[in-house]
């Protein structure tokens, strides 16, 4: 049922029309203007500022959670044309015990394969010029995906049994979700055509008329969003940098290479790459080795100066410094500054431990005694303590852990990177006479304090011997929103302050007047204040609501605030963006994957299962959800729900309220 609207009537027509007209802003200067009478007619037909009473299902969920209407902000807004949806095809989750769908499903038109569907759409575009613009925006529908509920449950159970941190595990080890790489592949293929569609979409996107909200409750109250804040920098990065953007980590050297020996220093210039895993770092070092260098008579210098003064106290937020979500960003971040500890039963009383990656010149215990207890998080099962030269485990391992993976954050990103590089370089069979040194100052500054002579005194190589590209932004955004990766979000947010100002013409001129790409080829350094100001300026330029208040990009903060109206406007803006595929496919799918998988456990009969693409947020006293829902009618909706309350201390108590919001929306 649709809600009963409580209309706020204005005594004057112009007063009623004005708030609506502020949304009729062209995203680009329109080539043709809609006749003013048509706009006036539209404005009078749509309910202006319709304030809906909370649906009974949401009110009941609030009551069960011991929450009040004052604790929640909700806005649900129709978006797009139901006959030209931009959302992916819904996923049908079936209950194998009854051989029936666990919820109603809107069946898209079956197709033989994706290529045939694209060909069909192409023919329709040729036949109908009016559909041309829309088809360039619309994601190509593929065959409906059907999956059994028990398959999802089995996958989740296996993940949680194997590791204490399933999201870090999936992100760090690039473990496929329950859907495999289908969503990622679709995103990459669609983005390959962005260059062809951008001009068409921007030339024709003149005036955007917003729908009246289906549900609007306290949408203008600023609240702490938790991880739904990640929706802000992840989309702004897509808009400013592009879905195919990559970070380049470059390697230079001083001195001279004779045979396979470098008489000088090796310089690794960090770029802010959010996902330089230990495996990718090994690939980078292998490329250095393949360039002809196996022995270094000098130091390895890591220049992480692209980010300035971004390190933080990992215990400051919640006194959990060992949790990977508290890791600090860095200009050369390695493996999220996180080590994987895997346990294997050795005998009845002991277990063997292995570590990935290894740390040079640092003692890591390989044997641990066991005890009779339930397996839990690392702080309980291992009680690790990072000391100056060794890792100390202050408890015995529960024998129920069996083969298990723990993920523990190292307290210093720069020291961690140095130790991993030294260990990897040696593992490749290479030698290093000096040390691995990390610094935020460029090498050209350091050389003034470093004594060099002979061949080592020769200047930096003109060009990098290795230029190692990162995964593209689309792939990185997937990890950020699907697995709620905090430190990757910070890397991307900081990168917005670096790379959106790159001027290739100025750069080329600077390089031509320089002796090395190292000095003039690197991006301008940034800091949190600069990056957050860049985000603020983007918001003021592109959107009409007041900018949110950010102190970081991930939402791991108590002083960050945003309104439901803020997020709703951002999500609506993103819906018609050329990179929308990358954005929406980065979100978890209700009841299927990501941080919203458990939606089907909390609300088994929800109509939103497989039909909602959602980013969740959780802190003590904070529960939030935001994203997109495909209604059973075929209409797409933007949904945002934010709960802040002392009564919401346990997120598992408050979350069913927002589950009810998704279910209610999907029924429309």
C-alpha positions as CSV (number, residue, x, y, z in Angstrom):
1,X,0.0,0.0,0.0
2,X,1.1,3.5,-0.7
3,X,1.3,5.8,2.3
4,X,-1.2,8.5,3.2
5,X,0.4,11.9,2.5
6,X,0.2,14.8,4.9
7,X,0.5,17.8,2.6
8,X,2.0,21.0,3.7
9,X,-0.1,23.6,1.9
10,X,1.2,27.1,1.2
11,X,-1.0,30.1,1.0
12,X,0.7,31.4,-2.1
13,X,1.3,29.4,-5.3
14,X,4.8,30.9,-5.7
15,X,5.8,29.9,-2.3
16,X,4.7,26.4,-3.1
17,X,6.5,26.4,-6.5
18,X,9.8,27.8,-5.4
19,X,11.3,24.9,-3.4
20,X,10.5,22.6,-6.3
21,X,12.1,24.8,-8.9
22,X,15.4,24.7,-7.2
23,X,15.7,21.0,-8.3
24,X,15.2,22.0,-12.0
25,X,18.8,22.8,-12.4
26,X,20.6,21.9,-15.6
27,X,23.7,19.7,-14.9
28,X,25.0,21.2,-18.1
29,X,23.9,24.4,-20.0
30,X,20.8,23.1,-21.9
31,X,20.8,23.2,-25.6
32,X,17.0,23.6,-25.6
33,X,14.8,24.9,-22.8
34,X,11.6,23.3,-21.7
35,X,8.8,25.8,-22.1
36,X,8.0,27.5,-18.9
37,X,4.3,26.6,-19.0
38,X,5.2,22.9,-19.2
39,X,7.4,23.3,-16.0
40,X,4.6,25.1,-14.2
41,X,2.1,22.4,-15.2
42,X,4.4,19.7,-13.9
43,X,5.0,21.6,-10.7
44,X,1.3,21.9,-10.0
45,X,0.6,18.3,-10.7
46,X,3.3,16.8,-8.4
47,X,2.8,16.9,-4.6
48,X,5.2,19.6,-3.3
49,X,7.1,18.6,-0.1
50,X,4.8,15.8,0.6
51,X,5.5,14.6,4.2
52,X,4.5,11.0,4.5
53,X,3.5,9.3,7.7
54,X,5.8,6.5,8.6
55,X,4.5,3.2,7.2
56,X,3.0,0.8,9.8
57,X,5.8,-1.8,9.1
58,X,8.5,0.8,9.9
59,X,6.6,2.1,13.0
60,X,6.3,-1.5,14.3
61,X,10.0,-2.1,13.7
62,X,10.9,1.1,15.6
63,X,8.7,0.0,18.5
64,X,10.4,-3.5,18.6
65,X,13.8,-1.8,18.7
66,X,12.7,0.6,21.4
67,X,13.3,3.5,19.1
68,X,11.2,6.6,18.4
69,X,10.4,8.5,15.2
70,X,12.8,11.2,16.4
71,X,15.7,8.8,16.1
72,X,15.4,8.1,12.4
73,X,15.6,10.0,9.1
74,X,14.2,8.4,6.0
75,X,13.8,9.5,2.4
76,X,12.5,7.3,-0.5
77,X,12.4,8.9,-3.9
78,X,11.4,7.5,-7.3
79,X,14.1,7.9,-9.9
80,X,14.2,7.3,-13.6
81,X,11.7,5.8,-16.0
82,X,10.3,2.4,-15.1
83,X,10.6,1.5,-18.8
84,X,14.3,2.4,-18.9
85,X,15.8,1.3,-15.6
86,X,19.4,2.0,-15.0
87,X,19.7,-0.7,-12.3
88,X,21.0,-4.2,-12.8
89,X,18.6,-7.1,-13.3
90,X,17.2,-8.3,-10.0
91,X,18.5,-11.6,-8.5
92,X,16.0,-14.2,-7.8
93,X,16.7,-16.0,-4.5
94,X,14.7,-19.3,-4.3
95,X,14.0,-21.5,-1.3
96,X,15.0,-24.9,-2.4
97,X,12.9,-26.6,0.2
98,X,9.7,-25.4,-1.5
99,X,11.2,-25.0,-5.0
100,X,9.6,-21.5,-5.1
101,X,11.0,-18.0,-5.0
102,X,11.3,-16.6,-1.5
103,X,9.8,-13.4,-2.7
104,X,8.0,-12.0,-5.8
105,X,10.4,-11.3,-8.7
106,X,10.0,-8.9,-11.6
107,X,11.2,-11.0,-14.5
108,X,13.2,-9.1,-17.1
109,X,13.0,-10.3,-20.7
110,X,15.1,-13.4,-21.1
111,X,17.9,-13.2,-23.5
112,X,20.1,-15.8,-25.2
113,X,23.2,-13.9,-24.2
114,X,24.5,-10.5,-23.4
115,X,25.9,-9.8,-26.9
116,X,22.5,-10.6,-28.5
117,X,20.8,-8.2,-26.0
118,X,23.2,-5.4,-26.8
119,X,22.7,-6.0,-30.5
120,X,18.9,-5.9,-30.1
121,X,19.1,-2.7,-28.1
122,X,21.4,-1.2,-30.8
123,X,18.8,-2.0,-33.5
124,X,16.1,-0.3,-31.4
125,X,18.2,2.8,-31.0
126,X,18.6,3.1,-34.8
127,X,14.9,2.8,-35.3
128,X,13.9,5.3,-32.6
129,X,15.9,8.4,-32.2
130,X,14.0,9.4,-29.1
131,X,15.3,6.4,-27.3
132,X,18.9,7.0,-28.2
133,X,19.9,9.0,-25.2
134,X,18.1,6.7,-22.7
135,X,19.7,3.6,-24.1
136,X,23.2,5.1,-23.7
137,X,22.5,5.4,-20.0
138,X,20.6,2.2,-19.4
139,X,22.6,-0.8,-18.2
140,X,22.2,-3.7,-20.6
141,X,20.0,-6.4,-19.0
142,X,21.4,-9.9,-18.9
143,X,19.6,-13.1,-18.2
144,X,18.0,-13.2,-14.8
145,X,20.4,-14.7,-12.2
146,X,18.8,-17.3,-9.9
147,X,20.4,-18.6,-6.7
148,X,19.4,-20.8,-3.9
149,X,19.0,-19.4,-0.4
150,X,20.9,-22.4,1.0
151,X,23.9,-21.6,-1.3
152,X,24.1,-18.1,0.1
153,X,23.8,-19.4,3.7
154,X,26.5,-22.1,3.1
155,X,28.9,-19.5,1.5
156,X,28.4,-17.1,4.5
157,X,28.8,-19.9,7.0
158,X,32.1,-21.0,5.4
159,X,33.5,-17.5,5.4
160,X,32.7,-16.8,9.0
161,X,34.0,-20.2,10.1
162,X,37.3,-19.7,8.3
163,X,38.2,-16.1,9.3
164,X,37.5,-13.6,12.1
165,X,37.3,-10.8,9.5
166,X,35.5,-12.0,6.4
167,X,35.4,-8.5,4.7
168,X,39.2,-7.9,5.1
169,X,39.7,-11.5,3.9
170,X,37.6,-11.1,0.7
171,X,39.1,-7.7,-0.1
172,X,42.7,-8.5,0.7
173,X,42.8,-11.9,-1.0
174,X,40.4,-10.9,-3.8
175,X,38.0,-13.8,-3.0
176,X,35.0,-13.9,-5.3
177,X,31.6,-13.2,-3.8
178,X,28.7,-15.6,-4.1
179,X,28.0,-14.3,-7.6
180,X,31.7,-14.7,-8.6
181,X,33.0,-12.0,-11.0
182,X,29.8,-11.6,-13.0
183,X,29.0,-8.1,-11.6
184,X,32.6,-6.9,-11.9
185,X,32.9,-8.1,-15.5
186,X,29.7,-6.4,-16.5
187,X,30.9,-3.2,-15.0
188,X,34.3,-3.3,-16.8
189,X,32.7,-4.1,-20.1
190,X,30.1,-1.3,-19.8
191,X,32.8,1.2,-18.8
192,X,34.8,0.4,-21.9
193,X,32.1,2.2,-23.8
194,X,32.0,5.3,-21.6
195,X,34.0,7.3,-24.0
196,X,31.5,6.7,-26.7
197,X,28.5,7.6,-24.6
198,X,29.7,10.6,-22.6
199,X,29.2,13.2,-25.3
200,X,25.7,12.0,-26.1
201,X,24.6,11.8,-22.5
202,X,26.0,15.2,-21.5
203,X,24.7,17.0,-24.5
204,X,21.1,15.8,-24.0
205,X,21.0,15.9,-20.2
206,X,19.5,19.4,-19.9
207,X,16.9,19.7,-17.2
208,X,16.4,17.1,-14.6
209,X,12.9,17.1,-13.0
210,X,12.9,15.3,-9.6
211,X,10.1,13.2,-8.3
212,X,8.3,14.0,-5.1
213,X,9.5,11.6,-2.4
214,X,7.4,8.6,-1.7
215,X,8.5,8.8,1.9
216,X,10.1,11.8,3.6
217,X,10.8,11.8,7.3
218,X,13.2,14.3,8.9
219,X,15.4,14.2,5.9
220,X,17.1,17.5,6.6
221,X,18.5,16.5,10.1
222,X,22.3,16.1,10.1
223,X,23.2,12.7,11.5
224,X,26.3,10.5,11.9
225,X,26.2,8.2,8.9
226,X,28.9,5.6,9.7
227,X,30.0,3.8,6.5
228,X,27.3,5.1,4.3
229,X,29.6,8.1,4.1
230,X,31.7,6.0,1.8
231,X,29.1,6.7,-0.9
232,X,30.4,10.3,-1.1
233,X,34.1,10.0,-1.9
234,X,33.6,6.8,-4.0
235,X,31.2,8.6,-6.4
236,X,33.1,11.9,-6.5
237,X,36.2,9.9,-7.4
238,X,34.3,8.2,-10.3
239,X,33.1,11.6,-11.5
240,X,36.4,13.5,-11.2
241,X,39.0,10.8,-12.0
242,X,36.9,8.4,-14.2
243,X,36.0,4.7,-13.8
244,X,39.2,3.6,-15.6
245,X,41.6,5.7,-13.6
246,X,44.7,3.9,-12.3
247,X,47.5,4.9,-9.9
248,X,51.0,4.4,-11.2
249,X,53.8,3.4,-8.8
250,X,57.1,4.3,-10.4
251,X,60.6,3.0,-9.6
252,X,63.8,5.0,-10.3
253,X,67.4,4.6,-9.4
254,X,70.4,6.7,-8.8
255,X,74.0,5.7,-9.7
256,X,74.7,3.1,-12.4
257,X,73.7,-0.4,-13.2
258,X,76.6,-2.7,-14.2
259,X,75.6,-6.2,-15.1
260,X,72.9,-7.1,-12.6
261,X,74.2,-4.9,-9.8
262,X,72.9,-1.3,-9.1
263,X,75.6,0.9,-7.7
264,X,73.2,3.4,-6.1
265,X,69.8,3.6,-4.5
266,X,66.5,2.2,-5.7
267,X,63.6,4.7,-5.3
268,X,60.0,3.6,-5.1
269,X,57.7,6.6,-5.7
270,X,54.3,5.9,-4.0
271,X,51.1,7.0,-5.8
272,X,48.5,6.4,-3.1
273,X,47.4,3.1,-4.7
274,X,44.6,1.8,-2.3
275,X,45.2,-1.9,-3.0
276,X,48.9,-2.6,-3.2
277,X,48.5,-6.1,-1.8
278,X,51.6,-8.2,-0.9
279,X,51.1,-10.2,-4.1
280,X,51.0,-7.0,-6.3
281,X,54.1,-5.7,-4.4
282,X,55.9,-8.9,-5.3
283,X,54.9,-8.4,-9.0
284,X,56.4,-4.8,-8.8
285,X,59.7,-6.0,-7.4
286,X,59.8,-8.8,-9.9
287,X,59.5,-6.2,-12.7
288,X,62.5,-4.4,-11.1
289,X,64.4,-7.7,-11.1
290,X,63.4,-8.3,-14.8
291,X,64.8,-4.9,-15.7
292,X,68.2,-6.2,-14.8
293,X,68.7,-5.4,-11.2
294,X,69.2,-8.2,-8.7
295,X,71.8,-6.7,-6.3
296,X,71.6,-3.3,-4.8
297,X,74.8,-1.6,-3.4
298,X,72.8,1.1,-1.6
299,X,69.4,1.6,-0.1
300,X,65.8,1.1,-1.2
301,X,64.0,4.4,-0.6
302,X,60.2,4.6,-0.4
303,X,58.9,8.1,-1.2
304,X,55.4,8.2,0.3
305,X,55.1,12.0,0.1
306,X,52.0,12.1,-2.1
307,X,50.1,12.1,1.2
308,X,51.2,14.4,4.0
309,X,50.6,13.9,7.7
310,X,47.8,11.4,7.3
311,X,49.0,8.8,9.9
312,X,46.7,8.4,12.9
313,X,46.7,6.6,16.2
314,X,45.0,3.2,15.4
315,X,43.6,3.1,19.0
316,X,42.1,6.5,19.0
317,X,38.7,5.7,17.6
318,X,37.6,2.7,19.6
319,X,40.7,1.3,21.3
320,X,40.9,-1.5,18.8
321,X,44.3,-0.8,17.2
322,X,44.7,-4.4,15.9
323,X,41.5,-4.3,13.7
324,X,42.3,-3.7,10.0
325,X,39.5,-1.1,9.8
326,X,41.6,1.2,12.0
327,X,44.7,1.1,9.7
328,X,46.1,4.5,8.6
329,X,46.3,5.6,5.0
330,X,49.7,6.2,3.4
331,X,51.3,7.3,0.2
332,X,52.7,3.8,-0.2
333,X,50.2,1.6,1.6
334,X,51.1,-2.1,1.5
335,X,48.5,-4.9,2.2
336,X,46.3,-2.5,4.2
337,X,49.2,-2.6,6.8
338,X,47.7,-5.9,7.8
339,X,49.2,-9.3,8.3
340,X,47.3,-12.6,7.8
341,X,47.9,-15.3,10.5
342,X,46.8,-18.8,9.6
343,X,46.5,-21.6,12.1
344,X,46.8,-25.3,11.4
345,X,46.4,-28.0,14.0
346,X,49.7,-29.7,14.7
347,X,48.7,-32.1,17.5
348,X,46.3,-32.2,20.4
349,X,48.1,-29.5,22.3
350,X,49.6,-27.2,19.6
351,X,49.0,-25.5,16.3
352,X,51.3,-24.2,13.6
353,X,51.1,-20.6,12.5
354,X,52.1,-19.0,9.2
355,X,52.2,-15.4,8.3
356,X,51.4,-13.5,5.1
357,X,53.3,-11.4,4.2
358,X,56.5,-12.0,6.1
359,X,58.3,-9.2,7.9
360,X,62.1,-8.8,7.6
361,X,64.1,-8.7,10.8
362,X,61.0,-9.3,12.9
363,X,60.3,-12.5,15.0
364,X,57.0,-14.1,14.4
365,X,56.1,-17.2,16.5
366,X,55.4,-20.3,14.5
367,X,54.0,-22.6,17.2
368,X,51.3,-21.9,19.7
369,X,49.7,-24.0,22.5
370,X,46.0,-24.6,22.3
371,X,43.2,-24.6,24.9
372,X,39.7,-25.8,25.0
373,X,37.5,-22.8,24.0
374,X,35.4,-21.3,21.2
375,X,37.3,-19.6,18.3
376,X,36.8,-15.9,18.2
377,X,38.5,-12.7,17.0
378,X,42.2,-12.3,17.0
379,X,42.3,-10.2,20.2
380,X,40.6,-13.1,22.0
381,X,42.0,-16.1,20.2
382,X,45.6,-14.9,20.0
383,X,45.9,-11.7,22.0
384,X,48.6,-10.4,19.8
385,X,51.0,-7.6,20.9
386,X,53.4,-5.9,18.5
387,X,56.7,-5.3,20.3
388,X,59.8,-3.6,18.9
389,X,61.4,-6.7,17.4
390,X,58.8,-9.4,17.8
391,X,55.1,-10.3,17.8
392,X,54.0,-11.7,21.2
393,X,50.9,-13.9,21.5
394,X,49.5,-13.5,25.0
395,X,47.1,-16.5,25.1
396,X,46.7,-20.0,23.9
397,X,44.8,-20.6,20.7
398,X,41.3,-22.1,21.1
399,X,41.4,-25.7,19.7
400,X,38.1,-25.2,17.9
401,X,39.8,-22.7,15.5
402,X,41.4,-25.6,13.6
403,X,42.4,-24.1,10.2
404,X,41.6,-20.5,10.6
405,X,42.7,-17.1,9.2
406,X,43.1,-14.0,11.5
407,X,43.9,-10.5,10.2
408,X,45.8,-8.2,12.4
409,X,46.8,-4.6,11.7
410,X,50.4,-3.4,12.2
411,X,50.6,-0.1,14.0
412,X,53.0,1.7,11.6
413,X,52.2,1.8,7.9
414,X,55.7,3.0,6.9
415,X,57.6,0.5,9.0
416,X,55.3,-2.3,7.8
417,X,56.0,-1.4,4.1
418,X,59.7,-1.3,4.7
419,X,59.8,-4.7,6.3
420,X,57.6,-6.4,3.7
421,X,59.7,-5.0,0.8
422,X,63.0,-6.2,2.5
423,X,61.5,-9.6,2.9
424,X,60.1,-9.8,-0.6
425,X,63.3,-8.6,-2.2
426,X,65.2,-11.3,-0.4
427,X,62.6,-14.0,-1.2
428,X,63.1,-13.3,-4.9
429,X,66.8,-14.2,-4.5
430,X,68.1,-10.7,-4.6
431,X,70.5,-8.8,-2.3
432,X,70.5,-5.4,-0.6
433,X,73.6,-4.0,1.1
434,X,71.8,-1.1,2.7
435,X,68.4,-0.6,4.3
436,X,64.8,0.0,3.2
437,X,63.9,3.6,4.2
438,X,60.4,5.1,4.1
439,X,59.9,8.9,4.1
440,X,57.4,11.6,3.1
441,X,60.2,13.8,1.8
442,X,61.4,13.4,-1.9
443,X,64.7,11.7,-2.5
444,X,66.1,15.0,-3.8
445,X,65.7,16.4,-0.3
446,X,67.2,13.3,1.4
447,X,70.3,13.2,-0.8
448,X,71.5,16.5,0.8
449,X,71.9,14.7,4.1
450,X,73.1,11.4,2.7
451,X,76.8,10.8,1.9
452,X,77.3,9.4,-1.6
453,X,80.4,9.0,-3.7
454,X,81.6,7.2,-6.8
455,X,78.9,5.7,-9.1
456,X,76.2,6.1,-6.4
457,X,76.5,9.9,-6.7
458,X,75.2,9.9,-10.2
459,X,71.7,11.5,-10.5
460,X,68.3,9.9,-10.6
461,X,67.4,8.0,-13.8
462,X,65.6,10.2,-16.3
463,X,62.7,7.7,-16.7
464,X,61.3,5.1,-14.4
465,X,62.6,1.6,-14.9
466,X,59.2,0.3,-13.8
467,X,55.8,2.0,-13.9
468,X,53.4,-0.3,-12.2
469,X,49.6,0.4,-12.7
470,X,47.1,-0.3,-10.0
471,X,43.7,-2.0,-10.4
472,X,41.4,0.6,-11.9
473,X,39.1,2.7,-9.9
474,X,36.0,0.6,-10.8
475,X,37.6,-2.4,-9.2
476,X,38.8,-0.4,-6.1
477,X,35.4,1.1,-5.6
478,X,33.9,-2.4,-5.6
479,X,36.0,-3.4,-2.6
480,X,35.3,-0.1,-0.8
481,X,31.5,-0.4,-0.9
482,X,31.0,-4.1,-1.1
483,X,33.3,-4.9,1.8
484,X,33.2,-1.5,3.5
485,X,37.0,-1.1,3.4
486,X,37.9,2.0,5.5
487,X,41.6,2.4,4.6
488,X,40.9,2.0,0.8
489,X,38.3,4.7,1.1
490,X,40.7,7.1,2.8
491,X,43.2,6.4,0.0
492,X,40.6,7.3,-2.6
493,X,39.4,10.4,-0.8
494,X,42.9,11.7,-0.5
495,X,43.6,10.9,-4.1
496,X,40.7,13.2,-5.1
497,X,42.7,16.0,-3.7
498,X,45.8,14.9,-5.7
499,X,44.7,13.8,-9.2
500,X,41.7,15.9,-10.1
501,X,44.1,18.9,-10.6
502,X,46.6,17.2,-12.8
503,X,47.3,19.3,-15.9
504,X,49.0,17.2,-18.6
505,X,50.1,20.2,-20.6
506,X,51.8,21.8,-17.7
507,X,53.3,18.4,-16.7
508,X,54.7,17.8,-20.2
509,X,56.3,21.3,-20.2
510,X,57.8,20.7,-16.7
511,X,59.2,17.3,-17.7
512,X,60.8,18.7,-20.9
513,X,62.7,21.2,-18.7
514,X,63.8,18.6,-16.2
515,X,66.4,15.9,-16.0
516,X,64.1,13.3,-14.5
517,X,60.4,12.4,-14.5
518,X,60.8,11.7,-10.8
519,X,60.7,15.3,-9.8
520,X,58.1,16.7,-12.2
521,X,56.1,13.5,-13.0
522,X,54.8,13.0,-9.5
523,X,51.5,14.4,-8.4
524,X,51.1,17.3,-6.0
525,X,51.2,16.2,-2.4
526,X,47.9,16.5,-0.5
527,X,46.6,16.3,3.1
528,X,43.2,15.7,4.7
529,X,42.3,19.4,4.8
530,X,43.1,19.8,1.1
531,X,41.3,16.6,0.0
532,X,38.1,17.3,2.1
533,X,38.0,20.9,0.7
534,X,38.1,19.5,-2.8
535,X,35.2,17.2,-2.0
536,X,33.3,20.2,-0.5
537,X,33.9,22.3,-3.6
538,X,32.7,19.4,-5.9
539,X,29.5,19.2,-3.8
540,X,28.8,23.0,-4.0
541,X,29.4,22.9,-7.7
542,X,27.2,19.9,-8.6
543,X,24.5,19.6,-6.0
544,X,22.1,22.0,-4.3
545,X,21.9,20.7,-0.7
546,X,24.4,22.1,1.8
547,X,27.6,19.9,1.8
548,X,28.0,17.3,4.5
549,X,30.6,17.7,7.2
550,X,33.5,15.3,6.7
551,X,36.6,14.8,8.8
552,X,37.6,11.7,6.8
553,X,36.2,9.8,3.9
554,X,35.3,6.4,5.4
555,X,32.7,7.4,8.0
556,X,34.8,6.0,10.9
557,X,34.2,9.2,12.9
558,X,31.8,10.6,15.4
559,X,32.0,14.3,14.2
560,X,31.1,13.5,10.6
561,X,27.5,14.4,9.7
562,X,25.3,14.2,6.7
563,X,21.6,14.4,6.1
564,X,19.4,11.9,4.4
565,X,18.6,14.6,1.8
566,X,22.3,14.9,1.1
567,X,22.7,11.2,0.3
568,X,19.4,11.1,-1.6
569,X,20.5,14.0,-3.9
570,X,23.9,12.4,-4.4
571,X,22.4,9.0,-5.3
572,X,19.9,10.6,-7.6
573,X,22.7,12.6,-9.4
574,X,24.7,9.4,-9.7
575,X,21.8,7.5,-11.3
576,X,22.1,9.3,-14.6
577,X,25.9,9.5,-14.6
578,X,28.0,7.6,-17.2
579,X,29.8,5.7,-14.5
580,X,26.7,4.6,-12.7
581,X,27.3,0.9,-13.5
582,X,30.6,1.0,-11.6
583,X,28.9,2.8,-8.7
584,X,25.7,0.6,-8.3
585,X,27.6,-2.7,-8.9
586,X,29.9,-1.8,-6.0
587,X,27.1,-2.0,-3.6
588,X,26.0,-5.1,-1.7
589,X,22.8,-6.9,-2.8
590,X,20.2,-7.3,-0.2
591,X,20.1,-10.9,1.0
592,X,22.8,-12.0,-1.5
593,X,26.2,-10.3,-1.0
594,X,28.2,-7.6,0.7
595,X,27.4,-6.1,4.1
596,X,23.7,-6.4,3.4
597,X,23.7,-10.2,3.0
598,X,22.1,-10.9,6.3
599,X,18.9,-8.9,5.3
600,X,17.3,-12.2,4.3
601,X,18.0,-13.7,7.7
602,X,16.4,-10.8,9.5
603,X,13.5,-10.5,7.1
604,X,13.1,-13.8,5.2
605,X,10.0,-12.7,3.3
606,X,11.3,-9.3,2.3
607,X,10.4,-8.2,-1.2
608,X,13.8,-6.4,-1.3
609,X,15.9,-9.6,-1.4
610,X,17.9,-9.5,-4.7
611,X,16.2,-6.2,-5.6
612,X,18.2,-3.7,-3.5
613,X,21.7,-2.4,-4.0
614,X,22.7,-1.0,-0.6
615,X,25.6,0.4,1.4
616,X,25.3,-0.1,5.1
617,X,26.8,1.7,8.1
618,X,27.4,0.6,11.6
619,X,28.8,2.2,14.7
620,X,27.8,2.2,18.3
621,X,24.5,4.2,18.4
622,X,24.5,4.4,14.6
623,X,22.8,2.3,12.0
624,X,22.3,3.4,8.4
625,X,21.5,2.1,4.9
626,X,21.5,3.9,1.5
627,X,21.3,2.9,-2.1
628,X,18.8,1.8,-4.7
629,X,15.7,-0.5,-4.8
630,X,13.9,-1.8,-7.8
631,X,10.2,-1.9,-6.9
632,X,7.9,-4.7,-8.0
633,X,6.2,-2.2,-10.3
634,X,9.4,-1.8,-12.2
635,X,10.0,1.7,-10.7
636,X,13.5,2.4,-9.4
637,X,13.9,4.2,-6.0
638,X,16.7,6.0,-4.1
639,X,16.5,5.0,-0.4
640,X,18.3,6.5,2.6
641,X,17.8,5.6,6.2
642,X,19.9,7.0,9.1
643,X,19.3,6.0,12.8
644,X,21.2,7.8,15.6
645,X,20.2,7.0,19.1
646,X,21.6,5.8,22.4
647,X,19.0,3.0,22.1
648,X,20.7,1.9,18.8
649,X,23.8,0.9,20.7
650,X,23.3,-2.6,19.4
651,X,23.1,-2.3,15.6
652,X,21.4,-5.7,15.3
653,X,18.5,-4.3,17.2
654,X,18.1,-1.2,15.1
655,X,18.9,-2.7,11.7
656,X,15.5,-4.4,11.2
657,X,14.0,-1.0,11.1
658,X,15.9,-0.2,7.9
659,X,15.2,-3.7,6.6
660,X,11.5,-2.8,6.9
661,X,12.3,0.4,4.9
662,X,13.8,-1.7,2.0
663,X,11.0,-4.2,2.1
664,X,8.3,-1.5,2.0
665,X,10.0,0.3,-0.9
666,X,10.4,-2.9,-2.9
667,X,6.7,-3.6,-2.7
668,X,5.9,-0.4,-4.7
